[in-house]
Amino acid sequence: KGFSDMAKRRITEEKDFLFECILSLSTVEECYGFFEDLCTPKEIEEMSKRMKAAKMLSDGKIYTEVAEKTGLSTATISRVSRCIKDGDEGYTAVLERMNNEAEAK
């Protein structure tokens, strides 16, 4: 799937550079170093909670269980759910890759 018109309008040279930097990372340890330099601890925590919520929602968990396990608000969980259903397939692509890697082990 290509970029939606909305996504195309959000593309910038600076974001391209950021994402290319992220793609250059090759280990979890490198990711820790990069993201701990780039983000605040709270930002990393929030992103990790959103990924956990995306995984739980993809696994069929209900909002109340996701909220209980992640500490996210139902509004944030709703946003994650909308992105999974109608977004640019970012969550879906990553979760599918993670599942495929887990199955290959």
N, C-alpha and C positions, 0 to 999 in steps of 0.2 A: 504494500500500500504506500502510495506517495504522500507527500505532505498535504494537509488540508489547506485551503486558502487562508484560514486564520493562522495556521502554523507558519506559512510562507511569510506572512507579514511580521512575524516575531523573529525571524532569522536576522542576525546581525553578525558582523565580522568578529566582534568581541565574544559573542556566545559560541560561534564556530571555534574560535581559539580555545575557549574554556573546554568545550566538549572534546576537541582534539587532544588536549592535555589529559583529560580523564581517560580517553581511549588509550593513551600511552602507558597507563599504569598496568602492571602485570601481576601484582600480588596483593593480597589483603593487607599486608604490612605497608606496602607503598600507598594503598588507599587510605589507611589510617593516617600516615604522615601527611599526605596531601590534604585530605579533608580537615584534619585537625589544624593545619595551617590556614586553610581557606575559610573555614566556617567556625562559628561559635559552637561550644558543646551543645547548647540548646537546639541550634539548627540541625546538627547531626542527629540528635535524639529525635527531633520531630520527623525528619526524613525517614529514619529507621522505623519509627512507629507507623508512618504511612505505608511503607513497604510491607510491614507485618499485617496491617489492615488489608492491604490489597491481596496478600496471600490468603488471609482468612476468608475474605469475601469470595475469592475465586474458589476456595474449598467449600463454599456453601454455608459458611457461618452467618449467623444473624447479627444485626447491628448491636444489640445489647451485649452479646458475647464479645464482639470485637471491641466495643467501648470498654468493657470490663477488663479485658486482657491487655489493651494498649494504653488506656487512659485518654484516648482521643475523644473529642466531642462528637456527638452524632452528626453535627453539621460537617465536620471534617470527614467523617466516615462516609457521609452522603456524597461529598465531593469526590472522594476516592472511587466510590461506586459508580458515579456518573462518568468519571474518566475511563474506568474499565469498560463500561458499556458503550459510551459515545465519544471517547477521546481519540487521541492519535495512536492508540494501541501501544503506548510506551510500557505501561504496567504489564499488559498481556504478553508482549514480546519477551520481556525480561523474565516473567514468571514461567513462560513456556520453556525458555532456555534453561532456567534453573531446574525445572522438573526433568527435562531431558538429560541434563548432566547428572542429576541424582539417580535416575533410572540406569544410566550407563555405568554407574559405580558398582 
